[in-house]
Amino acid sequence: MIVQNIIYPEISEEEKELFFRGNALTDKNGILHLQAGERIVFDTYMNVFDAGIWREYTGITNWKISFEACGNGRISLYRFYEGTRTLVSFKEICDREDVSDYIFFEEKGNALYYLQIEAKDDFRLKRAIFSTEALSKREVCIGTVICTYHREKQLLQNLEKVKASLFFKEGTEYFGKLNLCVIDNASSLPEQKEKSLVICHNSNTGGSGGFSKGMEYIRQHKEYGITNVLLMDDDVDFYMESFYRMYALLALRKNEMQNRVIAGRMFRADKKYIQYTKTEIWNRSEILHTGWMQDMRKVECLPWMNLQEGEYSGWWFACFPMEFVQKEKPLPFFLHCDDVEYGLRLGTVPMALNGIQVWHETYEYRQSPVIAYYDVRNSLITNAICGCSIGRRDLWTLWTQKLTDYLEQGNLEYYFATILGLYDFVMGARRFYREDIEKHHNRLKTRITRTNRQKAWWCLKVIYVRLMVCYKKIQNAYRRENK
């Protein structure tokens, strides 16, 4: 079974070392061309093979690197461990016709493996893959849920990319193993009801409402045989290799790994070689990102890239076990913290693997007073449910300081949005769980713009009293409602 393809797309010079080092060109047919004397090395984030992490997740120790090439040159397999590079084996290629060959290797430790190609004359690499002869694998069918709102162009491009993949090509091991369910919160796309692609109209219930409806659709259609549910943003960029590696990991992983989410990393859309985050740690709403802001072109990042552990995975790309989705649905947060609370509720450490990632616009480009409101309210609710809230006086001190900062900056919209977020939190779980989230969102901007200093002062007084008098009752009510 193929577990990892070596890929070398046509990309910019600054991104190249995510894929290979050296000089070579990729043609329109996906063939890599080297001229005489050139050498390329695949000790890179996308193409190095982490045998240690694959062994941890699957228990497999025997692997094979296969390739198709032609020309005159040498293909070598190297082992990279604790800064030392060791030649494992090599093959000489001296044929004008396509040559297929392979190299077996075994790894019971934590080493990385990579290919190196040296061209003595013109040389072409058509394909190279890491695979295993493991006989037992699980039946896998991935239900992909995408929630969208007026991002038709990017979404349709992504759907076409997936539909052109091996998951939709008869005769491949992937065929029929991935279904697409798009929840259109803007109802701007034509509805479609096929097994492989469903587009459903929905009211504007935000990301949490859209993903919830997609999960519900999958739960209702047991005949599809979905084993895992991938939640994915509509405005990301990706390579299909992320899906292929995820599929292999789902098919081969050990029993004790079945209840863990597979986390797709987020790379920056503006600097595509920068990993923004691998997985996340909640830390009482002061979110910590594992692998934060790392330049993944650097060799020194490779030994540690799959080792840092987080608590949950963002929904730009997160694949959950169907058993969990069958029983649990996201909270009606509209947006922000829905992925946090859902991932913490799962309660297992995410699995992350190099090559499973998306490129996405980062947090600083997505700020607004409305977003600030949801950040405040939803983070407090999440802390209450998860039992990680700070004391009432510390909470009051923390937020009054932030409110003072907004006033000093003259940032009144964020000041009022933050107060409204605090106010809606202290008004309790009954109001939160029973409110129409679309109506609430539609009037939120008006609430923020119509708030003045006098109303803000009154809200702060209510917030203070409820925090001091019934903080524990508020927390317990959120926990009870969430059971």
Rosetta blueprint (number, residue, H / E / L):
1 M L
2 I E
3 V E
4 Q E
5 N E
6 I L
7 I L
8 Y L
9 P L
10 E L
11 I L
12 S L
13 E L
14 E L
15 E L
16 K H
17 E H
18 L H
19 F L
20 F L
21 R E
22 G E
23 N L
24 A L
25 L E
26 T E
27 D L
28 K L
29 N L
30 G L
31 I L
32 L E
33 H E
34 L E
35 Q L
36 A L
37 G L
38 E L
39 R E
40 I E
41 V E
42 F L
43 D L
44 T L
45 Y L
46 M L
47 N L
48 V L
49 F E
50 D E
51 A H
52 G H
53 I H
54 W H
55 R H
56 E H
57 Y H
58 T H
59 G L
60 I L
61 T L
62 N E
63 W E
64 K E
65 I E
66 S E
67 F E
68 E E
69 A E
70 C E
71 G E
72 N E
73 G E
74 R E
75 I E
76 S E
77 L E
78 Y E
79 R E
80 F E
81 Y E
82 E L
83 G L
84 T E
85 R E
86 T E
87 L E
88 V E
89 S E
90 F E
91 K E
92 E E
93 I E
94 C E
95 D E
96 R E
97 E E
98 D E
99 V E
100 S E
101 D E
102 Y E
103 I E
104 F E
105 F E
106 E E
107 E L
108 K L
109 G L
110 N L
111 A L
112 L E
113 Y E
114 Y E
115 L E
116 Q E
117 I E
118 E E
119 A E
120 K E
121 D E
122 D E
123 F E
124 R E
125 L E
126 K E
127 R E
128 A E
129 I E
130 F E
131 S E
132 T L
133 E L
134 A L
135 L L
136 S L
137 K L
138 R L
139 E L
140 V L
141 C L
142 I E
143 G E
144 T E
145 V E
146 I E
147 C E
148 T E
149 Y L
150 H L
151 R L
152 E H
153 K H
154 Q H
155 L H
156 L H
157 Q H
158 N H
159 L H
160 E H
161 K H
162 V H
163 K H
164 A L
165 S L
166 L H
167 F H
168 F H
169 K L
170 E L
171 G L
172 T L
173 E L
174 Y L
175 F L
176 G L
177 K L
178 L E
179 N E
180 L E
181 C E
182 V E
183 I E
184 D E
185 N L
186 A L
187 S L
188 S L
189 L L
190 P L
191 E L
192 Q E
193 K E
194 E L
195 K L
196 S L
197 L E
198 V E
199 I E
200 C E
201 H E
202 N L
203 S L
204 N L
205 T L
206 G H
207 G H
208 S H
209 G H
210 G H
211 F H
212 S H
213 K H
214 G H
215 M H
216 E H
217 Y H
218 I H
219 R H
220 Q H
221 H L
222 K H
223 E H
224 Y H
225 G L
226 I L
227 T L
228 N E
229 V E
230 L E
231 L E
232 M E
233 D E
234 D L
235 D L
236 V L
237 D E
238 F L
239 Y L
240 M L
241 E H
242 S H
243 F H
244 Y H
245 R H
246 M H
247 Y H
248 A H
249 L H
250 L H
251 A H
252 L H
253 R L
254 K L
255 N H
256 E H
257 M H
258 Q L
259 N L
260 R L
261 V L
262 I E
263 A E
264 G L
265 R E
266 M E
267 F E
268 R E
269 A L
270 D L
271 K L
272 K L
273 Y L
274 I E
275 Q E
276 Y E
277 T E
278 K L
279 T L
280 E E
281 I E
282 W L
283 N H
284 R H
285 S H
286 E L
287 I L
288 L E
289 H E
290 T L
291 G L
292 W L
293 M L
294 Q E
295 D E
296 M L
297 R L
298 K L
299 V H
300 E H
301 C H
302 L H
303 P H
304 W H
305 M L
306 N L
307 L L
308 Q L
309 E L
310 G L
311 E L
312 Y E
313 S L
314 G L
315 W L
316 W L
317 F E
318 A E
319 C E
320 F E
321 P E
322 M H
323 E H
324 F H
325 V H
326 Q H
327 K H
328 E L
329 K L
330 P L
331 L L
332 P L
333 F L
334 F L
335 L L
336 H L
337 C L
338 D H
339 D H
340 V H
341 E H
342 Y H
343 G H
344 L H
345 R H
346 L H
347 G L
348 T L
349 V L
350 P L
351 M E
352 A L
353 L L
354 N L
355 G L
356 I L
357 Q E
358 V E
359 W E
360 H E
361 E L
362 T L
363 Y H
364 E H
365 Y H
366 R L
367 Q L
368 S L
369 P H
370 V H
371 I H
372 A H
373 Y H
374 Y H
375 D H
376 V H
377 R H
378 N H
379 S H
380 L H
381 I H
382 T H
383 N H
384 A H
385 I H
386 C H
387 G L
388 C L
389 S L
390 I L
391 G L
392 R H
393 R H
394 D H
395 L H
396 W H
397 T H
398 L H
399 W H
400 T H
401 Q H
402 K H
403 L H
404 T H
405 D H
406 Y H
407 L H
408 E H
409 Q H
410 G L
411 N L
412 L H
413 E H
414 Y H
415 Y H
416 F H
417 A H
418 T H
419 I H
420 L H
421 G H
422 L H
423 Y H
424 D H
425 F H
426 V H
427 M L
428 G L
429 A H
430 R H
431 R H
432 F H
433 Y H
434 R H
435 E L
436 D L
437 I H
438 E H
439 K H
440 H H
441 H H
442 N H
443 R H
444 L H
445 K H
446 T H
447 R H
448 I H
449 T H
450 R H
451 T L
452 N L
453 R H
454 Q H
455 K H
456 A H
457 W H
458 W H
459 C H
460 L H
461 K H
462 V H
463 I H
464 Y H
465 V H
466 R H
467 L H
468 M H
469 V H
470 C H
471 Y H
472 K H
473 K H
474 I H
475 Q H
476 N H
477 A H
478 Y H
479 R H
480 R H
481 E H
482 N L
483 K L
